[in-house]
Amino acid sequence: MGMDATEASNALTEIQQRTRQTLRQGSPRLPWWYTFGSAAAVAALGAGQDLTGRFGTAVFIGAGLALVGLAFALERFTGVRLRMRVMRWSPLILFGAAVMGTAIAVGTPLRLYDVPADATIAGIASAVVWAATINRCQAAAIRERA
């Protein structure tokens, strides 16, 4: 027993309505604790590069785990899990390029001039870009596709 064209059309319309509802519910305004917590984790990723031995590794791994934990906490807080298939990729790619580009643009000359804590400074610069742009990126990424 199959589905006729009207039932299929109705089902597709309902799926699209639920997707729009989910996008509206996944507010583009991220909570302050996520914005600044994730920015701090990005700065810690840079700092982990300047530290040596096990402590540096622990800071680096801890910062990565903090980013993952904050993402899970955000999902719990909003009650929404945005699927990557409904998100727009270009804002996410541009955001990642801006954060990484900042780390490279700041860190490379500092390293060339043997500035102490070059990766930490680059990480802080990346964290500033992260905190300043994450909300705009989120808003652009969840905007409904035309």
Residue frames as a rotation matrix with the C-alpha (Angstrom) as fourth column:
MET 1
0.590 0.808 0.000 0.00
0.808 -0.590 0.000 0.00
0.000 0.000 -1.000 0.00
GLY 2
-0.456 -0.834 0.310 1.64
0.855 -0.507 -0.107 3.21
0.247 0.216 0.945 -1.18
MET 3
-0.221 0.277 -0.935 1.23
0.465 -0.813 -0.351 6.88
-0.857 -0.513 0.051 -0.56
ASP 4
0.442 0.403 0.802 -0.60
0.897 -0.199 -0.394 8.95
0.000 0.894 -0.449 -3.16
ALA 5
-0.292 -0.629 0.720 0.65
0.683 -0.665 -0.303 12.31
0.670 0.403 0.624 -4.44
THR 6
0.380 0.513 0.770 -1.59
-0.173 -0.778 0.604 14.35
0.909 -0.362 -0.207 -2.10
GLU 7
0.975 -0.044 -0.216 -0.41
0.218 0.335 0.917 12.49
0.032 -0.941 0.336 1.00
ALA 8
0.156 -0.986 0.056 3.20
0.987 0.152 -0.057 12.82
0.047 0.065 0.997 -0.10
SER 9
-0.179 -0.159 0.971 2.75
0.360 -0.929 -0.085 16.55
0.916 0.334 0.223 -0.70
ASN 10
0.735 0.528 0.426 1.12
-0.225 -0.403 0.887 17.00
0.640 -0.748 -0.177 2.72
ALA 11
0.800 -0.500 -0.332 3.91
0.585 0.523 0.620 15.06
-0.137 -0.690 0.711 4.41
LEU 12
-0.149 -0.887 0.438 6.56
0.917 -0.290 -0.275 17.15
0.371 0.361 0.856 2.66
THR 13
0.113 0.291 0.950 4.79
0.001 -0.956 0.293 20.37
0.994 -0.033 -0.108 3.67
GLU 14
0.964 0.266 0.016 4.67
-0.030 0.050 0.998 19.22
0.265 -0.963 0.057 7.29
ILE 15
0.404 -0.897 -0.181 8.39
0.910 0.374 0.179 18.37
-0.093 -0.237 0.967 7.25
GLN 16
-0.290 -0.505 0.813 9.18
0.622 -0.745 -0.241 21.83
0.727 0.436 0.531 5.85
GLN 17
0.491 0.549 0.676 6.99
-0.189 -0.690 0.698 23.50
0.850 -0.471 -0.236 8.50
ARG 18
0.946 -0.173 -0.274 8.73
0.321 0.390 0.863 21.58
-0.043 -0.904 0.425 11.28
THR 19
0.021 -0.982 0.187 12.12
0.984 -0.013 -0.178 22.53
0.178 0.188 0.966 9.86
ARG 20
-0.131 -0.004 0.991 11.13
0.184 -0.983 0.021 26.22
0.974 0.185 0.129 9.86
GLN 21
0.842 0.485 0.235 9.86
-0.162 -0.188 0.969 25.89
0.514 -0.854 -0.080 13.44
THR 22
0.658 -0.675 -0.335 13.14
0.742 0.504 0.442 24.30
-0.130 -0.539 0.832 14.53
LEU 23
-0.249 -0.773 0.584 15.12
0.808 -0.498 -0.314 27.07
0.534 0.394 0.749 12.86
ARG 24
0.215 0.401 0.890 13.01
-0.154 -0.886 0.437 29.72
0.964 -0.231 -0.129 14.61
GLN 25
0.977 0.200 -0.076 13.40
0.024 0.250 0.968 27.93
0.213 -0.947 0.239 17.94
GLY 26
0.314 -0.940 -0.136 17.19
0.945 0.295 0.140 27.64
-0.091 -0.172 0.981 17.51
SER 27
0.920 0.225 -0.321 17.52
0.246 -0.969 0.026 31.31
-0.305 -0.103 -0.947 18.32
PRO 28
0.525 -0.760 0.383 20.32
0.446 -0.137 -0.884 33.14
0.724 0.636 0.267 16.55
ARG 29
0.314 -0.400 0.861 21.17
-0.711 -0.700 -0.066 34.85
0.629 -0.592 -0.504 19.85
LEU 30
0.088 -0.380 -0.921 23.50
0.357 0.875 -0.327 32.50
0.930 -0.300 0.212 21.67
PRO 31
0.931 0.240 -0.275 23.66
0.327 -0.215 0.920 32.65
0.162 -0.947 -0.279 25.48
TRP 32
0.656 -0.701 0.280 26.52
-0.692 -0.707 -0.146 34.70
0.300 -0.098 -0.949 26.93
TRP 33
0.384 -0.526 0.759 27.97
-0.568 0.513 0.643 31.67
-0.728 -0.678 -0.102 28.71
TYR 34
0.645 -0.153 0.749 28.32
0.561 0.760 -0.328 29.81
-0.519 0.632 0.576 25.40
THR 35
0.895 -0.279 0.347 29.77
0.117 -0.604 -0.789 32.80
0.429 0.747 -0.508 23.53
PHE 36
0.477 -0.744 0.468 32.42
-0.824 -0.563 -0.055 33.63
0.305 -0.360 -0.882 26.12
GLY 37
0.474 -0.279 0.835 33.04
-0.415 0.766 0.491 30.06
-0.776 -0.580 0.247 27.29
SER 38
0.764 -0.182 0.619 33.75
0.574 0.629 -0.524 28.88
-0.294 0.756 0.585 23.76
ALA 39
0.776 -0.527 0.347 35.92
-0.173 -0.707 -0.686 31.96
0.606 0.472 -0.640 23.13
ALA 40
0.436 -0.619 0.653 37.91
-0.867 -0.094 0.489 31.16
-0.241 -0.780 -0.578 26.28
ALA 41
0.583 -0.195 0.789 38.35
0.116 0.981 0.157 27.59
-0.804 0.000 0.594 25.05
VAL 42
0.864 -0.290 0.410 39.67
0.415 -0.049 -0.909 28.91
0.284 0.956 0.078 21.72
ALA 43
0.571 -0.684 0.454 42.18
-0.690 -0.699 -0.186 31.09
0.445 -0.207 -0.871 23.61
ALA 44
0.430 -0.384 0.817 43.18
-0.622 0.531 0.576 28.06
-0.655 -0.756 -0.011 25.70
LEU 45
0.873 -0.137 0.467 43.82
0.400 0.749 -0.529 26.07
-0.278 0.649 0.709 22.52
GLY 46
0.660 -0.664 0.352 46.45
-0.066 -0.517 -0.853 28.66
0.749 0.540 -0.385 21.61
ALA 47
0.399 -0.499 0.769 47.88
-0.911 -0.313 0.270 28.74
0.106 -0.808 -0.579 25.12
GLY 48
0.793 -0.048 0.607 48.23
-0.160 0.946 0.283 24.97
-0.588 -0.322 0.742 25.06
GLN 49
0.835 -0.503 0.223 50.68
0.394 0.264 -0.880 25.34
0.384 0.823 0.419 22.19
ASP 50
0.344 -0.721 0.601 52.97
-0.493 -0.684 -0.538 27.57
0.799 -0.111 -0.590 24.25
LEU 51
0.436 -0.139 0.889 53.07
-0.853 0.250 0.458 25.24
-0.286 -0.958 -0.010 27.22
THR 52
-0.283 -0.646 -0.708 55.41
-0.779 0.586 -0.223 22.27
0.559 0.489 -0.670 27.21
GLY 53
-0.965 -0.262 0.008 55.03
-0.229 0.825 -0.517 18.70
0.129 -0.501 -0.856 28.27
ARG 54
-0.655 0.723 -0.220 51.99
0.727 0.682 0.076 17.11
0.205 -0.111 -0.972 29.79
PHE 55
-0.365 0.523 -0.770 50.57
0.426 -0.641 -0.638 20.38
-0.828 -0.561 0.011 31.07
GLY 56
-0.656 0.068 -0.752 50.42
-0.601 -0.650 0.466 21.81
-0.456 0.757 0.467 27.55
THR 57
-0.872 0.347 -0.345 48.78
0.001 0.706 0.708 18.64
0.490 0.617 -0.616 26.28
ALA 58
-0.549 0.686 -0.478 46.28
0.816 0.317 -0.484 18.70
-0.180 -0.655 -0.733 29.15
VAL 59
-0.422 0.381 -0.823 45.35
-0.069 -0.918 -0.389 22.35
-0.904 -0.107 0.414 28.45
PHE 60
-0.782 0.067 -0.620 44.95
-0.622 -0.140 0.770 21.62
-0.035 0.988 0.151 24.74
ILE 61
-0.773 0.507 -0.381 42.78
0.350 0.842 0.410 18.52
0.529 0.184 -0.829 25.32
GLY 62
-0.522 0.576 -0.630 40.81
0.693 -0.145 -0.706 20.27
-0.498 -0.805 -0.323 28.08
ALA 63
-0.573 0.284 -0.768 40.02
-0.420 -0.907 -0.022 23.19
-0.703 0.310 0.640 25.76
GLY 64
-0.812 0.265 -0.521 38.84
-0.421 0.354 0.835 20.80
0.405 0.897 -0.176 23.04
LEU 65
-0.651 0.576 -0.494 36.65
0.692 0.718 -0.075 18.93
0.312 -0.390 -0.866 25.51
ALA 66
-0.571 0.434 -0.697 35.28
0.298 -0.681 -0.669 22.24
-0.765 -0.589 0.260 26.79
LEU 67
-0.726 0.298 -0.620 34.18
-0.665 -0.535 0.522 23.16
-0.176 0.791 0.586 23.26
VAL 68
-0.694 0.475 -0.541 32.40
0.038 0.774 0.632 19.83
0.719 0.418 -0.555 22.86
GLY 69
-0.607 0.444 -0.659 30.83
0.792 0.270 -0.548 20.11
-0.065 -0.855 -0.515 26.33
LEU 70
-0.677 0.350 -0.648 29.60
-0.130 -0.923 -0.362 23.63
-0.725 -0.160 0.670 25.63
ALA 71
-0.746 0.417 -0.518 28.00
-0.575 -0.013 0.818 22.46
0.335 0.909 0.249 22.39
PHE 72
-0.570 0.545 -0.615 26.13
0.523 0.818 0.240 19.72
0.634 -0.185 -0.751 24.28
ALA 73
-0.606 0.327 -0.725 25.11
0.631 -0.358 -0.688 22.19
-0.485 -0.875 0.010 27.00
LEU 74
-0.802 0.302 -0.516 23.83
-0.479 -0.841 0.251 24.60
-0.358 0.449 0.819 24.35
GLU 75
-0.667 0.561 -0.490 21.71
-0.171 0.525 0.834 21.84
0.725 0.640 -0.255 22.84
ARG 76
-0.486 0.469 -0.738 20.26
0.838 0.490 -0.240 21.06
0.249 -0.735 -0.631 26.27
PHE 77
-0.722 0.130 -0.680 19.67
0.293 -0.832 -0.471 24.75
-0.627 -0.539 0.563 27.04
THR 78
-0.701 0.442 -0.560 17.85
-0.692 -0.610 0.385 25.52
-0.172 0.658 0.733 23.79
GLY 79
-0.042 0.678 0.734 16.17
-0.198 0.715 -0.671 22.14
-0.979 -0.174 0.104 23.47
VAL 80
0.883 0.308 -0.353 17.05
-0.368 -0.010 -0.930 22.22
-0.290 0.951 0.104 19.77
ARG 81
-0.073 -0.890 0.450 19.53
0.196 0.429 0.882 20.17
-0.978 0.152 0.143 17.84
LEU 82
0.522 0.216 -0.825 20.14
-0.659 -0.511 -0.552 21.84
-0.541 0.832 -0.124 14.52
ARG 83
0.522 -0.289 0.802 20.93
0.496 0.868 -0.009 19.26
-0.694 0.403 0.597 11.88
MET 84
-0.447 -0.804 -0.393 23.72
0.067 -0.468 0.881 20.16
-0.892 0.367 0.263 9.52
ARG 85
-0.604 0.224 0.765 21.48
0.791 0.288 0.540 19.43
-0.099 0.931 -0.351 6.54
VAL 86
0.509 0.848 0.151 19.23
0.854 -0.519 0.035 22.39
0.108 0.111 -0.988 7.40
MET 87
0.471 -0.408 -0.782 22.08
0.245 -0.791 0.561 24.81
-0.847 -0.456 -0.272 8.05
ARG 88
0.975 -0.223 0.014 23.80
-0.074 -0.380 -0.922 26.95
0.211 0.898 -0.387 5.48
TRP 89
0.585 -0.801 -0.122 27.47
0.805 0.556 0.210 26.02
-0.100 -0.221 0.970 5.11
SER 90
0.187 -0.596 0.781 28.95
0.569 -0.582 -0.580 29.25
0.801 0.553 0.231 3.73
PRO 91
0.602 -0.013 0.798 28.62
-0.496 -0.789 0.362 31.27
0.625 -0.614 -0.482 6.99
LEU 92
0.938 -0.258 0.230 30.18
-0.046 0.568 0.822 28.42
-0.343 -0.782 0.521 8.95
ILE 93
0.464 -0.799 0.383 33.09
0.881 0.370 -0.295 28.15
0.094 0.474 0.875 6.52
LEU 94
0.256 -0.333 0.907 33.66
0.184 -0.905 -0.384 31.91
0.949 0.265 -0.170 6.55
PHE 95
0.841 0.095 0.533 33.52
-0.485 -0.306 0.819 31.93
0.241 -0.947 -0.211 10.36
GLY 96
0.815 -0.557 0.160 36.10
0.403 0.744 0.533 29.15
-0.416 -0.370 0.831 10.61
ALA 97
0.278 -0.719 0.637 38.32
0.835 -0.146 -0.530 30.89
0.475 0.679 0.560 8.06
ALA 98
0.489 -0.056 0.871 38.12
-0.196 -0.980 0.047 34.17
0.850 -0.194 -0.490 10.01
VAL 99
0.915 -0.128 0.382 39.03
-0.369 0.118 0.922 32.51
-0.163 -0.985 0.061 13.32
MET 100
0.609 -0.720 0.333 41.86
0.666 0.692 0.279 30.41
-0.431 0.052 0.901 11.83
GLY 101
0.381 -0.438 0.814 43.04
0.656 -0.492 -0.572 33.26
0.652 0.752 0.100 9.61
THR 102
0.759 -0.078 0.646 43.34
-0.420 -0.817 0.395 35.50
0.497 -0.571 -0.653 12.64
ALA 103
0.835 -0.470 0.286 45.42
-0.018 0.496 0.868 32.91
-0.550 -0.730 0.406 14.48
ILE 104
0.386 -0.708 0.591 47.73
0.912 0.391 -0.128 32.57
-0.141 0.588 0.797 11.48
ALA 105
0.438 -0.174 0.882 47.94
0.422 -0.826 -0.373 36.30
0.794 0.536 -0.288 10.70
VAL 106
0.779 -0.145 0.611 48.72
-0.552 -0.622 0.556 37.21
0.299 -0.770 -0.564 14.31
GLY 107
0.835 -0.387 0.392 50.78
-0.066 0.636 0.769 34.19
-0.547 -0.668 0.505 15.28
THR 108
0.687 -0.580 0.438 53.08
0.715 0.431 -0.551 33.93
0.131 0.692 0.710 12.28
PRO 109
0.368 -0.617 0.695 54.82
-0.018 -0.752 -0.659 37.31
0.929 0.230 -0.288 12.63
LEU 110
0.674 -0.103 0.731 55.03
-0.733 -0.217 0.645 36.89
0.092 -0.971 -0.222 16.39
ARG 111
0.849 -0.368 0.380 56.73
0.233 0.905 0.356 33.55
-0.475 -0.214 0.854 15.93
LEU 112
0.590 -0.639 0.494 59.09
0.622 -0.031 -0.783 34.96
0.515 0.769 0.379 13.30
TYR 113
0.171 -0.504 0.847 60.18
-0.349 -0.834 -0.427 37.68
0.921 -0.223 -0.318 15.73
ASP 114
-0.426 -0.384 -0.819 60.49
0.448 0.697 -0.560 35.21
0.786 -0.606 -0.124 18.61
VAL 115
-0.295 0.440 0.848 57.85
-0.735 -0.672 0.093 36.91
0.611 -0.595 0.522 20.73
PRO 116
-0.998 -0.046 0.049 57.22
-0.067 0.731 -0.679 34.90
-0.005 -0.681 -0.732 23.90
ALA 117
-0.472 0.868 0.154 53.75
0.248 0.298 -0.922 33.35
-0.846 -0.397 -0.356 24.17
ASP 118
-0.864 0.079 -0.497 53.10
-0.473 -0.468 0.747 33.87
-0.173 0.880 0.441 20.45
ALA 119
-0.728 0.620 -0.293 50.46
0.287 0.663 0.691 31.12
0.623 0.419 -0.661 20.24
THR 120
-0.389 0.585 -0.712 48.71
0.862 -0.042 -0.506 32.42
-0.326 -0.810 -0.487 23.37
ILE 121
-0.573 0.136 -0.808 48.47
-0.151 -0.987 -0.059 35.91
-0.806 0.088 0.586 21.87
ALA 122
-0.870 0.254 -0.422 47.25
-0.415 0.081 0.906 34.47
0.264 0.964 0.035 18.57
GLY 123
-0.635 0.648 -0.420 44.71
0.673 0.731 0.110 32.38
0.378 -0.212 -0.901 20.49
ILE 124
-0.396 0.473 -0.787 43.42
0.544 -0.571 -0.616 35.44
-0.740 -0.672 -0.031 22.32
ALA 125
-0.724 0.112 -0.681 43.09
-0.521 -0.735 0.433 37.33
-0.452 0.669 0.591 19.02
SER 126
-0.822 0.433 -0.370 41.16
-0.030 0.617 0.787 34.37
0.569 0.657 -0.494 17.57
ALA 127
-0.537 0.627 -0.564 38.96
0.841 0.343 -0.419 34.28
-0.070 -0.699 -0.712 20.67
VAL 128
-0.552 0.318 -0.771 38.10
-0.033 -0.932 -0.360 37.96
-0.833 -0.173 0.525 20.18
VAL 129
-0.762 0.276 -0.586 37.08
-0.632 -0.121 0.765 37.26
0.141 0.954 0.266 16.58
TRP 130
-0.767 0.474 -0.433 35.12
0.433 0.880 0.196 34.21
0.474 -0.037 -0.880 17.77
ALA 131
-0.488 0.582 -0.651 33.18
0.717 -0.159 -0.679 36.16
-0.499 -0.798 -0.339 20.43
ALA 132
-0.581 0.214 -0.786 32.54
-0.302 -0.953 -0.036 39.09
-0.756 0.217 0.618 18.10
THR 133
-0.574 0.263 -0.776 31.20
-0.814 -0.077 0.576 37.02
0.091 0.962 0.258 15.20
ILE 134
-0.989 0.131 0.061 29.66
0.123 0.984 -0.125 33.80
-0.077 -0.116 -0.990 16.56
ASN 135
-0.293 0.947 -0.134 26.16
0.200 -0.077 -0.977 35.25
-0.935 -0.313 -0.167 16.95
ARG 136
0.075 0.272 -0.959 26.14
-0.824 -0.525 -0.213 36.67
-0.562 0.806 0.185 13.42
CYS 137
-0.776 -0.412 -0.478 27.44
-0.611 0.679 0.407 33.38
0.157 0.607 -0.779 12.06
GLN 138
-0.831 0.516 0.209 24.73
0.318 0.748 -0.582 31.43
-0.457 -0.417 -0.786 13.90
ALA 139
0.004 0.877 -0.480 22.03
-0.162 -0.473 -0.866 33.78
-0.987 0.081 0.140 12.62
ALA 140
-0.059 -0.087 -0.994 23.28
-0.968 -0.237 0.078 33.49
-0.243 0.968 -0.070 9.04
ALA 141
-0.906 -0.381 -0.186 23.75
-0.415 0.886 0.206 29.72
0.086 0.264 -0.961 9.19
ILE 142
-0.724 0.667 0.176 20.23
0.468 0.662 -0.585 28.98
-0.507 -0.341 -0.791 10.40
ARG 143
-0.323 0.613 -0.721 18.49
-0.648 -0.699 -0.303 31.43
-0.690 0.369 0.623 8.08
GLU 144
0.334 0.572 0.749 16.10
0.141 0.756 -0.639 29.51
-0.932 0.319 0.172 5.93
ARG 145
-0.748 -0.604 0.275 17.35
0.302 0.058 0.951 28.71
-0.590 0.795 0.139 2.47
ALA 146
-0.319 0.623 -0.714 15.56
-0.710 -0.656 -0.255 30.45
-0.627 0.426 0.652 -0.36
